[in-house]
Amino acid sequence: DFHECRIRDRSLPRSGAMRAAIYAREITEWQRETREDALELTLTRIFAADEPLNDSIGRALPLLCESDAWDAAIAWLVDPSEASLEPAVIWTGTMVHADEFRRRVIDLRFPRGRGLPGRCWAADDIVCFADLMDESGMMRAAIASVVGLHGVVAVPLSDAGRTLGVLELFTGPVRPLSEQHKTSLRRTGASLARLIGRRRGEIERGHLLETIKW
């Protein structure tokens, strides 16, 4: 508040440029928090719709990517019957060679600890590479090179200690992530996981009620 600003001013050197830089940083922080809150509210509205889960995820991915400058995304969900991650929704935006990317990804499955999504699942934390070409163990580096993708980050979709899946985000330019950005992505992943879990529960209850009626 104003009182805190006055105290802060007295503790700073007289340099107006330094004060301006500090205020600009504080404004940026406020804008980031406001953006995250708005994003979470919009996601909540998307998942409130009475539609199949994958349709809701399919509407959420463009919002997440376009608001944070990602060029493609894959929502991997845990398949309990096979104990692996499978691609539930693939979003490619206006990416060139999008069909090729989808064709090569659609049949992939990742057990816990294998591949970038599987490693994210096992660690229950963000795993990222600024440039896929620098990661010799990345089994999909060849796929990414064909479609012109370089940066990738895998974000756990964890709710109440249970990992429901992994959100994988891709970008054409090499893109290192700051710790602040990682924190923001963790929050987004947790919000998305909570909404997926809630929507799954609603669908299951709906199916149960239909069974009881019959």
MDTraj code that builds the backbone (N, CA, C; nanometers):
import mdtraj as md
import numpy as np

residues = "ASP PHE HIS GLU CYS ARG ILE ARG ASP ARG SER LEU PRO ARG SER GLY ALA MET ARG ALA ALA ILE TYR ALA ARG GLU ILE THR GLU TRP GLN ARG GLU THR ARG GLU ASP ALA LEU GLU LEU THR LEU THR ARG ILE PHE ALA ALA ASP GLU PRO LEU ASN ASP SER ILE GLY ARG ALA LEU PRO LEU LEU CYS GLU SER ASP ALA TRP ASP ALA ALA ILE ALA TRP LEU VAL ASP PRO SER GLU ALA SER LEU GLU PRO ALA VAL ILE TRP THR GLY THR MET VAL HIS ALA ASP GLU PHE ARG ARG ARG VAL ILE ASP LEU ARG PHE PRO ARG GLY ARG GLY LEU PRO GLY ARG CYS TRP ALA ALA ASP ASP ILE VAL CYS PHE ALA ASP LEU MET ASP GLU SER GLY MET MET ARG ALA ALA ILE ALA SER VAL VAL GLY LEU HIS GLY VAL VAL ALA VAL PRO LEU SER ASP ALA GLY ARG THR LEU GLY VAL LEU GLU LEU PHE THR GLY PRO VAL ARG PRO LEU SER GLU GLN HIS LYS THR SER LEU ARG ARG THR GLY ALA SER LEU ALA ARG LEU ILE GLY ARG ARG ARG GLY GLU ILE GLU ARG GLY HIS LEU LEU GLU THR ILE LYS TRP".split()
xyz = np.array([
    [0.0841, -0.1189, 0.0000],
    [0.0000, 0.0000, 0.0000],
    [0.0879, 0.1242, 0.0000],
    [0.0246, 0.2452, 0.0119],
    [0.0985, 0.3710, 0.0001],
    [0.2012, 0.3838, 0.1110],
    [0.1652, 0.3423, 0.2328],
    [0.2582, 0.3507, 0.3459],
    [0.3830, 0.2667, 0.3194],
    [0.3621, 0.1466, 0.2669],
    [0.4750, 0.0592, 0.2379],
    [0.5629, 0.1206, 0.1290],
    [0.5005, 0.1853, 0.0297],
    [0.5786, 0.2484, -0.0769],
    [0.6660, 0.3595, -0.0225],
    [0.6128, 0.4379, 0.0708],
    [0.6916, 0.5468, 0.1287],
    [0.8114, 0.4914, 0.2046],
    [0.7897, 0.3873, 0.2816],
    [0.9008, 0.3258, 0.3550],
    [1.0041, 0.2711, 0.2579],
    [0.9593, 0.2077, 0.1511],
    [1.0504, 0.1505, 0.0543],
    [1.1328, 0.2598, -0.0116],
    [1.0686, 0.3737, -0.0422],
    [1.1397, 0.4848, -0.1059],
    [1.2527, 0.5366, -0.0182],
    [1.2302, 0.5460, 0.1108],
    [1.3319, 0.5997, 0.2003],
    [1.4523, 0.5066, 0.2105],
    [1.4285, 0.3765, 0.1839],
    [1.5380, 0.2799, 0.1959],
    [1.6196, 0.2699, 0.0674],
    [1.5729, 0.3328, -0.0419],
    [1.6404, 0.3226, -0.1699],
    [1.7360, 0.4390, -0.1919],
    [1.8343, 0.4196, -0.2777],
    [1.9160, 0.5332, -0.3195],
    [1.8289, 0.6332, -0.3943],
    [1.8852, 0.7501, -0.4186],
    [1.8076, 0.8551, -0.4823],
    [1.7856, 0.8330, -0.6310],
    [1.8422, 0.7295, -0.6861],
    [1.8329, 0.7055, -0.8295],
    [1.6890, 0.6799, -0.8718],
    [1.6346, 0.7672, -0.9554],
    [1.4987, 0.7472, -1.0056],
    [1.4895, 0.6257, -1.0948],
    [1.5964, 0.5959, -1.1689],
    [1.5960, 0.4806, -1.2590],
    [1.5814, 0.3511, -1.1799],
    [1.6503, 0.3437, -1.0651],
    [1.6415, 0.2225, -0.9836],
    [1.5011, 0.2053, -0.9281],
    [1.4414, 0.3155, -0.8787],
    [1.3053, 0.3067, -0.8264],
    [1.2085, 0.2639, -0.9363],
    [1.2271, 0.3186, -1.0566],
    [1.1398, 0.2848, -1.1684],
    [1.1504, 0.1365, -1.2023],
    [1.2733, 0.0823, -1.1984],
    [1.2931, -0.0593, -1.2296],
    [1.2244, -0.1481, -1.1277],
    [1.2332, -0.1106, -1.0006],
    [1.1697, -0.1899, -0.8948],
    [1.0179, -0.1849, -0.9083],
    [0.9635, -0.0672, -0.9341],
    [0.8184, -0.0557, -0.9500],
    [0.7712, -0.1338, -1.0720],
    [0.8493, -0.1296, -1.1809],
    [0.8123, -0.2029, -1.3020],
    [0.8085, -0.3524, -1.2737],
    [0.9054, -0.4000, -1.1941],
    [0.9073, -0.5418, -1.1599],
    [0.7866, -0.5791, -1.0764],
    [0.7491, -0.4920, -0.9826],
    [0.6328, -0.5195, -0.8992],
    [0.5050, -0.5219, -0.9820],
    [0.4946, -0.4292, -1.0780],
    [0.3772, -0.4266, -1.1655],
    [0.3707, -0.5536, -1.2492],
    [0.4874, -0.5982, -1.2989],
    [0.4918, -0.7211, -1.3779],
    [0.4446, -0.8398, -1.2954],
    [0.4879, -0.8476, -1.1680],
    [0.4437, -0.9552, -1.0803],
    [0.2920, -0.9510, -1.0638],
    [0.2393, -0.8325, -1.0436],
    [0.0946, -0.8180, -1.0254],
    [0.0215, -0.8618, -1.1512],
    [0.0730, -0.8247, -1.2689],
    [0.0103, -0.8628, -1.3944],
    [0.0136, -1.0133, -1.4128],
    [0.1255, -1.0781, -1.3739],
    [0.1361, -1.2230, -1.3878],
    [0.0334, -1.2931, -1.2990],
    [0.0206, -1.2488, -1.1754],
    [-0.0760, -1.3095, -1.0846],
    [-0.2181, -1.2895, -1.1354],
    [-0.2475, -1.1701, -1.1870],
    [-0.3806, -1.1430, -1.2403],
    [-0.4091, -1.2314, -1.3601],
    [-0.3088, -1.2499, -1.4474],
    [-0.3252, -1.3355, -1.5644],
    [-0.3532, -1.4794, -1.5228],
    [-0.2793, -1.5289, -1.4235],
    [-0.2986, -1.6664, -1.3787],
    [-0.4375, -1.6856, -1.3192],
    [-0.4841, -1.5883, -1.2434],
    [-0.6183, -1.5973, -1.1853],
    [-0.7240, -1.5991, -1.2949],
    [-0.7067, -1.5124, -1.3954],
    [-0.8025, -1.5070, -1.5065],
    [-0.8006, -1.6373, -1.5850],
    [-0.6810, -1.6936, -1.6047],
    [-0.6682, -1.8197, -1.6770],
    [-0.7389, -1.9320, -1.6021],
    [-0.7197, -1.9376, -1.4710],
    [-0.7841, -2.0415, -1.3903],
    [-0.9361, -2.0282, -1.3948],
    [-0.9868, -1.9059, -1.3908],
    [-1.1312, -1.8833, -1.3988],
    [-1.1860, -1.9307, -1.5325],
    [-1.1148, -1.9011, -1.6415],
    [-1.1602, -1.9432, -1.7740],
    [-1.1584, -2.0947, -1.7866],
    [-1.0540, -2.1593, -1.7340],
    [-1.0480, -2.3053, -1.7369],
    [-1.1652, -2.3655, -1.6596],
    [-1.1982, -2.3063, -1.5464],
    [-1.3113, -2.3552, -1.4668],
    [-1.4400, -2.3490, -1.5473],
    [-1.4592, -2.2432, -1.6220],
    [-1.5792, -2.2295, -1.7045],
    [-1.5816, -2.3331, -1.8163],
    [-1.4644, -2.3579, -1.8752],
    [-1.4574, -2.4579, -1.9824],
    [-1.4985, -2.5951, -1.9305],
    [-1.4465, -2.6332, -1.8152],
    [-1.4739, -2.7675, -1.7625],
    [-1.6107, -2.7780, -1.6965],
    [-1.6803, -2.6664, -1.6838],
    [-1.8164, -2.6702, -1.6297],
    [-1.9168, -2.7149, -1.7353],
    [-1.8762, -2.7135, -1.8618],
    [-1.9661, -2.7515, -1.9696],
    [-1.9962, -2.9005, -1.9651],
    [-2.1169, -2.9365, -2.0012],
    [-2.1588, -3.0766, -2.0027],
    [-2.1176, -3.1375, -2.1364],
    [-1.9935, -3.1849, -2.1428],
    [-1.9399, -3.2410, -2.2660],
    [-1.8354, -3.3457, -2.2300],
    [-1.7960, -3.4298, -2.3243],
    [-1.6917, -3.5296, -2.2969],
    [-1.5635, -3.4639, -2.2456],
    [-1.4923, -3.5352, -2.1608],
    [-1.3715, -3.4810, -2.0990],
    [-1.2702, -3.4346, -2.2024],
    [-1.2459, -3.5160, -2.3047],
    [-1.1455, -3.4791, -2.4039],
    [-1.1843, -3.3538, -2.4819],
    [-1.3152, -3.3298, -2.4965],
    [-1.3585, -3.2062, -2.5617],
    [-1.3216, -3.0848, -2.4767],
    [-1.3385, -3.0978, -2.3447],
    [-1.3016, -2.9884, -2.2546],
    [-1.1510, -2.9636, -2.2590],
    [-1.0742, -3.0711, -2.2561],
    [-0.9284, -3.0566, -2.2644],
    [-0.8900, -2.9937, -2.3981],
    [-0.9588, -3.0347, -2.5045],
    [-0.9311, -2.9805, -2.6366],
    [-0.9593, -2.8323, -2.6473],
    [-1.0529, -2.7817, -2.5683],
    [-1.0800, -2.6377, -2.5673],
    [-0.9836, -2.5641, -2.4747],
    [-0.9300, -2.6353, -2.3759],
    [-0.8374, -2.5726, -2.2811],
    [-0.6973, -2.5546, -2.3398],
    [-0.6516, -2.6504, -2.4204],
    [-0.5145, -2.6443, -2.4701],
    [-0.4843, -2.5197, -2.5542],
    [-0.5724, -2.4800, -2.6475],
    [-0.5423, -2.3558, -2.7218],
    [-0.5309, -2.2344, -2.6301],
    [-0.6166, -2.2291, -2.5309],
    [-0.6111, -2.1179, -2.4354],
    [-0.4766, -2.1153, -2.3635],
    [-0.4327, -2.2307, -2.3141],
    [-0.3062, -2.2385, -2.2410],
    [-0.1884, -2.2032, -2.3308],
    [-0.1900, -2.2544, -2.4529],
    [-0.0764, -2.2326, -2.5432],
    [-0.0715, -2.0896, -2.5951],
    [-0.1834, -2.0379, -2.6382],
    [-0.1831, -1.9044, -2.6975],
    [-0.1583, -1.7959, -2.5931],
    [-0.1917, -1.8239, -2.4683],
    [-0.1679, -1.7238, -2.3643],
    [-0.0235, -1.7235, -2.3161],
    [0.0530, -1.8274, -2.3548],
    [0.1908, -1.8370, -2.3058],
    [0.2902, -1.8678, -2.4186],
    [0.2469, -1.8445, -2.5431],
    [0.3351, -1.8553, -2.6605],
    [0.3946, -1.9949, -2.6810],
    [0.3107, -2.0988, -2.6699],
    [0.3524, -2.2344, -2.7051],
    [0.2943, -2.2693, -2.8408],
    [0.3682, -2.3481, -2.9193],
    [0.3275, -2.3781, -3.0571],
    [0.2511, -2.5099, -3.0705],
    [0.2648, -2.5964, -2.9738],
    [0.1950, -2.7253, -2.9784],
    [0.1859, -2.7813, -2.8369],
    [0.0920, -2.8735, -2.8180],
    [0.0751, -2.9325, -2.6847],
    [0.0155, -3.0717, -2.6963],
    [0.0515, -3.1545, -2.5998],
    [-0.0074, -3.2883, -2.5885],
    [-0.0515, -3.3074, -2.4443],
    [-0.1762, -3.3452, -2.4263],
    [-0.2252, -3.3820, -2.2932],
    [-0.2212, -3.5337, -2.2835],
    [-0.1272, -3.5831, -2.2024],
    [-0.1147, -3.7269, -2.1784],
    [-0.1923, -3.7607, -2.0529],
    [-0.2785, -3.8621, -2.0586],
    [-0.3519, -3.9061, -1.9404],
    [-0.3112, -4.0481, -1.9051],
    [-0.3098, -4.0757, -1.7769],
    [-0.2715, -4.2094, -1.7295],
    [-0.3810, -4.3090, -1.7647],
    [-0.3402, -4.4162, -1.8297],
    [-0.4312, -4.5271, -1.8582],
    [-0.4098, -4.6323, -1.7487],
    [-0.5006, -4.6385, -1.6491],
    [-0.4794, -4.7299, -1.5355],
    [-0.4662, -4.8758, -1.5769],
    [-0.5359, -4.9156, -1.6827],
    [-0.5337, -5.0561, -1.7222],
    [-0.3973, -5.0989, -1.7749],
    [-0.3208, -5.0029, -1.8299],
    [-0.1907, -5.0371, -1.8861],
    [-0.0750, -4.9706, -1.8118],
    [-0.1072, -4.8915, -1.7090],
    [-0.0050, -4.8197, -1.6310],
    [0.0888, -4.7419, -1.7210],
    [0.0305, -4.6672, -1.8135],
    [0.1109, -4.5873, -1.9050],
    [0.0368, -4.4591, -1.9383],
    [0.1099, -4.3662, -1.9974],
    [0.0505, -4.2416, -2.0447],
    [0.0128, -4.2573, -2.1913],
    [-0.1076, -4.2117, -2.2268],
    [-0.1483, -4.2134, -2.3665],
    [-0.1931, -4.0729, -2.4069],
    [-0.1755, -4.0361, -2.5336],
    [-0.2119, -3.9013, -2.5771],
    [-0.3638, -3.8867, -2.5884],
    [-0.4223, -3.8092, -2.4982],
    [-0.5671, -3.7890, -2.5006],
    [-0.6055, -3.6809, -2.6007],
    [-0.5287, -3.5710, -2.6009],
    [-0.5563, -3.4586, -2.6906],
    [-0.4239, -3.4034, -2.7430],
    [-0.4187, -3.3785, -2.8727],
    [-0.3011, -3.3188, -2.9364],
    [-0.3451, -3.1870, -3.0003],
    [-0.2762, -3.0788, -2.9658],
    [-0.3081, -2.9482, -3.0253],
    [-0.1852, -2.8968, -3.0978],
    [-0.2036, -2.8549, -3.2232],
    [-0.0907, -2.8102, -3.3038],
    [-0.1088, -2.6691, -3.3585],
    [-0.2213, -2.6050, -3.3327],
    [-0.2410, -2.4686, -3.3797],
    [-0.2241, -2.4575, -3.5299],
    [-0.1424, -2.3636, -3.5743],
    [-0.1178, -2.3442, -3.7175],
    [0.0182, -2.3999, -3.7581],
    [0.0679, -2.4915, -3.6806],
    [0.2011, -2.5459, -3.7041],
    [0.2106, -2.6157, -3.8391],
    [0.3190, -2.5905, -3.9118],
    [0.3455, -2.6600, -4.0370],
    [0.3753, -2.8067, -4.0060],
    [0.3318, -2.8959, -4.0926],
    [0.3513, -3.0401, -4.0744],
    [0.2764, -3.0921, -3.9517],
    [0.1648, -3.0276, -3.9183],
    [0.0871, -3.0701, -3.8018],
    [0.0384, -3.2138, -3.8156],
    [-0.0052, -3.2521, -3.9359],
    [-0.0550, -3.3888, -3.9572],
    [0.0544, -3.4912, -3.9332],
    [0.1752, -3.4592, -3.9754],
    [0.2884, -3.5499, -3.9546],
    [0.3171, -3.5652, -3.8057],
    [0.3126, -3.4554, -3.7338],
    [0.3353, -3.4578, -3.5894],
    [0.2315, -3.5476, -3.5212],
    [0.1039, -3.5288, -3.5554],
    [-0.0030, -3.6091, -3.4962],
    [0.0154, -3.7568, -3.5301],
    [0.0479, -3.7841, -3.6546],
    [0.0614, -3.9229, -3.6985],
    [0.1691, -3.9960, -3.6200],
    [0.2776, -3.9252, -3.5908],
    [0.3892, -3.9901, -3.5210],
    [0.3660, -4.0009, -3.3702],
    [0.2781, -3.9173, -3.3161],
    [0.2569, -3.9135, -3.1711],
    [0.1418, -4.0037, -3.1268],
    [0.0394, -4.0170, -3.2110],
    [-0.0877, -4.0745, -3.1670],
    [-0.0760, -4.2161, -3.1105],
    [0.0200, -4.2935, -3.1570],
    [0.0322, -4.4323, -3.1102],
    [0.1369, -4.4507, -3.0008],
    [0.1993, -4.3414, -2.9567],
    [0.3018, -4.3531, -2.8531],
    [0.2390, -4.3776, -2.7161],
    [0.3076, -4.4555, -2.6348],
    [0.2691, -4.4786, -2.4955],
    [0.3963, -4.4700, -2.4115],
    [0.3846, -4.4117, -2.2927],
    [0.5012, -4.3959, -2.2064],
    [0.4732, -4.4528, -2.0681],
    [0.5445, -4.5576, -2.0270],
    [0.5343, -4.6041, -1.8877],
    [0.6042, -4.5049, -1.7960],
    [0.5801, -4.5187, -1.6678],
    [0.6429, -4.4297, -1.5699],
    [0.7954, -4.4362, -1.5821],
    [0.8579, -4.3202, -1.5925],
    [1.0029, -4.3122, -1.5986],
    [1.0625, -4.3179, -1.7374],
    [0.9815, -4.3446, -1.8404],
    [1.0331, -4.3562, -1.9765],
    [0.9925, -4.2352, -2.0597],
    [1.0875, -4.1831, -2.1368],
    [1.0593, -4.0667, -2.2182],
    [1.0363, -3.9437, -2.1307],
    [1.0250, -3.8294, -2.1933],
    [1.0061, -3.7063, -2.1171],
    [0.8754, -3.7067, -2.0379],
    [0.7614, -3.7465, -2.0986],
    [0.6375, -3.7509, -2.0194],
    [0.6460, -3.8491, -1.9030],
    [0.7071, -3.9674, -1.9277],
    [0.7189, -4.0671, -1.8216],
    [0.8097, -4.0224, -1.7090],
    [0.9130, -3.9482, -1.7418],
    [1.0037, -3.8957, -1.6384],
    [0.9332, -3.7899, -1.5548],
    [0.8523, -3.7083, -1.6195],
    [0.7731, -3.6079, -1.5471],
    [0.6746, -3.6764, -1.4531],
    [0.6119, -3.7819, -1.4999],
    [0.5170, -3.8596, -1.4192],
    [0.5871, -3.9172, -1.2963],
    [0.7039, -3.9770, -1.3166],
    [0.7765, -4.0397, -1.2066],
    [0.8246, -3.9365, -1.1044],
    [0.8714, -3.8218, -1.1530],
    [0.9251, -3.7187, -1.0633],
    [0.8150, -3.6342, -1.0014],
    [0.6972, -3.6348, -1.0626],
    [0.5881, -3.5462, -1.0226],
    [0.6372, -3.4018, -1.0159],
    [0.7140, -3.3649, -1.1171],
    [0.7669, -3.2287, -1.1236],
    [0.7979, -3.1968, -1.2689],
    [0.8189, -3.0694, -1.2958],
    [0.8473, -3.0235, -1.4309],
    [0.9808, -3.0798, -1.4800],
    [0.9799, -3.1266, -1.6052],
    [1.1016, -3.1684, -1.6734],
    [1.1044, -3.0926, -1.8054],
    [1.2149, -3.0260, -1.8347],
    [1.2162, -2.9454, -1.9569],
    [1.3524, -2.9474, -2.0238],
    [1.3506, -2.9201, -2.1549],
    [1.4716, -2.9031, -2.2332],
    [1.4531, -2.7796, -2.3189],
    [1.5488, -2.6872, -2.3083],
    [1.5415, -2.5655, -2.3898],
    [1.5524, -2.5998, -2.5375],
    [1.6274, -2.7051, -2.5692],
    [1.6424, -2.7481, -2.7078],
    [1.6460, -2.9002, -2.7120],
    [1.5488, -2.9609, -2.7783],
    [1.5409, -3.1063, -2.7876],
    [1.6654, -3.1669, -2.8514],
    [1.7280, -3.0919, -2.9409],
    [1.8441, -3.1447, -3.0100],
    [1.9626, -3.1660, -2.9157],
    [1.9583, -3.1035, -2.7986],
    [2.0667, -3.1197, -2.7016],
    [2.0461, -3.2420, -2.6129],
    [1.9297, -3.3055, -2.6244],
    [1.8991, -3.4201, -2.5387],
    [1.9047, -3.5480, -2.6220],
    [2.0187, -3.6173, -2.6150],
    [2.0394, -3.7346, -2.6993],
    [1.9443, -3.8482, -2.6632],
    [1.8952, -3.8508, -2.5369],
    [1.8050, -3.9576, -2.4960],
    [1.6609, -3.9322, -2.5295],
    [1.6306, -3.8200, -2.5926],
    [1.4934, -3.7849, -2.6257],
    [1.4502, -3.8629, -2.7490],
    [1.3659, -3.9641, -2.7301],
    [1.3315, -4.0540, -2.8388],
    [1.2522, -3.9856, -2.9488],
    [1.1945, -3.8683, -2.9185],
    [1.1139, -3.8004, -3.0206],
    [1.1853, -3.6810, -3.0820],
    [1.3156, -3.6702, -3.0611],
    [1.3906, -3.5584, -3.1179],
    [1.3775, -3.5563, -3.2700],
    [1.3775, -3.6749, -3.3311],
    [1.3648, -3.6818, -3.4773],
    [1.2295, -3.6279, -3.5228],
    [1.1247, -3.6600, -3.4465],
    [0.9908, -3.6102, -3.4791],
    [0.9895, -3.4587, -3.4704],
    [1.0450, -3.4075, -3.3615],
    [1.0445, -3.2635, -3.3394],
    [1.1227, -3.1903, -3.4484],
    [1.2340, -3.2494, -3.4925],
    [1.3148, -3.1832, -3.5943],
    [1.2407, -3.1738, -3.7269],
    [1.1588, -3.2735, -3.7560],
    [1.0821, -3.2742, -3.8810],
    [0.9825, -3.1591, -3.8838],
    [0.9186, -3.1317, -3.7704],
    [0.8134, -3.0293, -3.7662],
    [0.8639, -2.8950, -3.7144],
    [0.9938, -2.8853, -3.6843],
    [1.0517, -2.7574, -3.6460],
    [1.0302, -2.7171, -3.5015],
    [1.0158, -2.8138, -3.4121],
    [1.0011, -2.7828, -3.2699],
    [1.1354, -2.8023, -3.1991],
    [1.1618, -2.7207, -3.1002],
    [1.2889, -2.7309, -3.0283],
    [1.2684, -2.7372, -2.8772],
    [1.2033, -2.6368, -2.8202],
    [1.1843, -2.6355, -2.6752],
    [1.0666, -2.7217, -2.6328],
    [1.0794, -2.7850, -2.5173],
    [0.9699, -2.8674, -2.4649],
    [0.9734, -2.8649, -2.3129],
    [0.8557, -2.8629, -2.2525],
    [0.8434, -2.8735, -2.1073],
    [0.7285, -2.9684, -2.0761],
    [0.7500, -3.0578, -1.9830],
    [0.6466, -3.1515, -1.9385],
    [0.6030, -3.1104, -1.7982],
    [0.4735, -3.0894, -1.7822],
    [0.4168, -3.0401, -1.6565],
    [0.3266, -3.1473, -1.5967],
    [0.3494, -3.1897, -1.4723],
    [0.2625, -3.2923, -1.4130],
    [0.1227, -3.2393, -1.3880],
    [0.0245, -3.3215, -1.4176],
    [-0.1151, -3.2903, -1.3859],
    [-0.1488, -3.3683, -1.2590],
    [-0.1200, -3.3081, -1.1450],
    [-0.1328, -3.3757, -1.0160],
    [-0.2414, -3.3108, -0.9316],
    [-0.3260, -3.3940, -0.8727],
    [-0.4337, -3.3456, -0.7876],
    [-0.4379, -3.4300, -0.6608],
    [-0.4273, -3.3643, -0.5459],
    [-0.4329, -3.4330, -0.4167],
    [-0.3333, -3.5489, -0.4091],
    [-0.2114, -3.5245, -0.4581],
    [-0.1076, -3.6263, -0.4497],
    [-0.1179, -3.7358, -0.5530],
    [-0.2141, -3.7248, -0.6449],
    [-0.2317, -3.8289, -0.7468],
    [-0.2080, -3.7669, -0.8851],
    [-0.1171, -3.8265, -0.9630],
    [-0.0887, -3.7763, -1.0960],
    [-0.1879, -3.8346, -1.1956],
    [-0.2648, -3.7466, -1.2590],
    [-0.3648, -3.7886, -1.3570],
    [-0.3083, -3.7930, -1.4981],
    [-0.1994, -3.7198, -1.5186],
    [-0.1417, -3.7155, -1.6517],
    [-0.0271, -3.6174, -1.6569],
    [0.0104, -3.5822, -1.7777],
    [0.1210, -3.4885, -1.8024],
    [0.0817, -3.3966, -1.9174],
    [0.1057, -3.2682, -1.9006],
    [0.0857, -3.1716, -2.0080],
    [0.2215, -3.1404, -2.0685],
    [0.2356, -3.1675, -2.1968],
    [0.3617, -3.1438, -2.2654],
    [0.3444, -3.0259, -2.3606],
    [0.4313, -2.9265, -2.3473],
    [0.4221, -2.8033, -2.4247],
    [0.5472, -2.7880, -2.5110],
    [0.5270, -2.7517, -2.6384],
    [0.6376, -2.7404, -2.7326],
    [0.6447, -2.5988, -2.7897],
    [0.7655, -2.5605, -2.8288],
    [0.7839, -2.4308, -2.8939],
    [0.8879, -2.4424, -3.0034],
    [0.8719, -2.3627, -3.1084],
    [0.9682, -2.3645, -3.2174],
    [1.1022, -2.3068, -3.1754],
    [1.1068, -2.1851, -3.1226],
    [1.2341, -2.1278, -3.0793],
    [1.2883, -2.1992, -2.9554],
    [1.4191, -2.1994, -2.9418],
    [1.4811, -2.2485, -2.8184],
    [1.4344, -2.1575, -2.7051],
    [1.3836, -2.2165, -2.5974],
    [1.3199, -2.1357, -2.4933],
    [1.3544, -2.1851, -2.3530],
    [1.4554, -2.1277, -2.2908],
    [1.4839, -2.1621, -2.1499],
    [1.3738, -2.1068, -2.0598],
    [1.3506, -2.1748, -1.9482],
    [1.2464, -2.1327, -1.8549],
    [1.3067, -2.0833, -1.7245],
    [1.2562, -1.9731, -1.6747],
    [1.2981, -1.9234, -1.5442],
    [1.2261, -2.0024, -1.4356],
    [1.2769, -1.9956, -1.3128],
    [1.2107, -2.0625, -1.2010],
    [1.0712, -2.0044, -1.1786],
    [1.0574, -1.8761, -1.2051],
    [0.9279, -1.8107, -1.1892],
    [0.8263, -1.8675, -1.2872],
    [0.8725, -1.8892, -1.4107],
    [0.7837, -1.9460, -1.5130],
    [0.7466, -2.0900, -1.4774],
    [0.8424, -2.1656, -1.4257],
    [0.8135, -2.3028, -1.3840],
    [0.7082, -2.3055, -1.2741],
    [0.7194, -2.2126, -1.1794],
    [0.6204, -2.2051, -1.0712],
    [0.4811, -2.1783, -1.1278],
    [0.4747, -2.0899, -1.2251],
    [0.3475, -2.0584, -1.2893],
    [0.2910, -2.1810, -1.3598],
    [0.3766, -2.2579, -1.4273],
    [0.3312, -2.3775, -1.4980],
    [0.2857, -2.4858, -1.3996],
    [0.3529, -2.4968, -1.2859],
    [0.3090, -2.5933, -1.1838],
    [0.1678, -2.5596, -1.1365],
    [0.1424, -2.4311, -1.1160],
    [0.0094, -2.3891, -1.0725],
    [-0.0948, -2.4222, -1.1788],
    [-0.0613, -2.3969, -1.3041],
    [-0.1533, -2.4285, -1.4136],
    [-0.1805, -2.5781, -1.4207],
    [-0.0740, -2.6579, -1.4056],
    [-0.0902, -2.8031, -1.4084],
    [-0.1789, -2.8528, -1.2963],
    [-0.1617, -2.7967, -1.1774],
    [-0.2440, -2.8366, -1.0632],
    [-0.3904, -2.7983, -1.0857],
    [-0.4142, -2.6796, -1.1407],
    [-0.5512, -2.6352, -1.1683],
    [-0.6169, -2.7262, -1.2715],
    [-0.5425, -2.7572, -1.3775],
    [-0.5969, -2.8428, -1.4823],
    [-0.6257, -2.9829, -1.4297],
    [-0.5358, -3.0353, -1.3476],
    [-0.5572, -3.1686, -1.2896],
    [-0.6808, -3.1702, -1.2013],
    [-0.6986, -3.0665, -1.1207],
    [-0.8162, -3.0593, -1.0331],
    [-0.9463, -3.0578, -1.1140],
    [-0.9455, -2.9838, -1.2231],
    [-1.0650, -2.9751, -1.3073],
    [-1.0906, -3.1061, -1.3813],
    [-0.9848, -3.1720, -1.4258],
    [-0.9999, -3.3017, -1.4919],
    [-1.0561, -3.4039, -1.3932],
    [-1.0008, -3.4058, -1.2716],
    [-1.0504, -3.4987, -1.1702],
    [-1.1955, -3.4740, -1.1360],
    [-1.2316, -3.3481, -1.1230],
    [-1.3705, -3.3134, -1.0907],
    [-1.4641, -3.3530, -1.2042],
    [-1.4222, -3.3248, -1.3283],
    [-1.5075, -3.3587, -1.4437],
    [-1.5230, -3.5093, -1.4564],
    [-1.4164, -3.5831, -1.4324],
    [-1.4259, -3.7290, -1.4356],
    [-1.5254, -3.7793, -1.3327],
    [-1.5216, -3.7204, -1.2126],
    [-1.6152, -3.7607, -1.1076],
    [-1.7583, -3.7334, -1.1478],
    [-1.7834, -3.6194, -1.2112],
    [-1.9186, -3.5856, -1.2549],
    [-1.9679, -3.6832, -1.3609],
    [-1.8787, -3.7177, -1.4535],
    [-1.9161, -3.8124, -1.5594],
    [-1.9463, -3.9491, -1.5008],
    [-1.8626, -3.9929, -1.4062],
    [-1.8851, -4.1241, -1.3443],
    [-2.0152, -4.1272, -1.2656],
    [-2.0442, -4.0180, -1.1941],
    [-2.1711, -4.0128, -1.1203],
    [-2.2902, -4.0132, -1.2154],
    [-2.2750, -3.9452, -1.3288],
    [-2.3818, -3.9454, -1.4285],
    [-2.4069, -4.0837, -1.4831],
    [-2.3011, -4.1574, -1.5102],
    [-2.3156, -4.2946, -1.5603],
    [-2.3812, -4.3838, -1.4544],
    [-2.3440, -4.3639, -1.3281],
    [-2.4006, -4.4428, -1.2193],
    [-2.5495, -4.4168, -1.2060],
    [-2.5894, -4.2916, -1.2169],
    [-2.7325, -4.2588, -1.2074],
    [-2.8101, -4.3203, -1.3226],
    [-2.7516, -4.3191, -1.4415],
    [-2.8177, -4.3808, -1.5557],
    [-2.8350, -4.5300, -1.5346],
    [-2.7314, -4.5927, -1.4753],
    [-2.7390, -4.7377, -1.4480],
    [-2.8487, -4.7675, -1.3471],
    [-2.8576, -4.6841, -1.2427],
    [-2.9603, -4.7031, -1.1399],
    [-3.0999, -4.6887, -1.1992],
    [-3.1173, -4.5921, -1.2896],
    [-3.2487, -4.5715, -1.3518],
    [-3.2942, -4.6938, -1.4277],
    [-3.1970, -4.7577, -1.4951],
    [-3.2308, -4.8760, -1.5729],
    [-3.2500, -5.0011, -1.4838],
])
top = md.Topology()
chain = top.add_chain()
for i, resn in enumerate(residues, 1):
    res = top.add_residue(resn, chain, resSeq=i)
    for name in ("N", "CA", "C"):
        top.add_atom(name, md.element.get_by_symbol(name[0]), res)
traj = md.Trajectory(xyz[None], top)
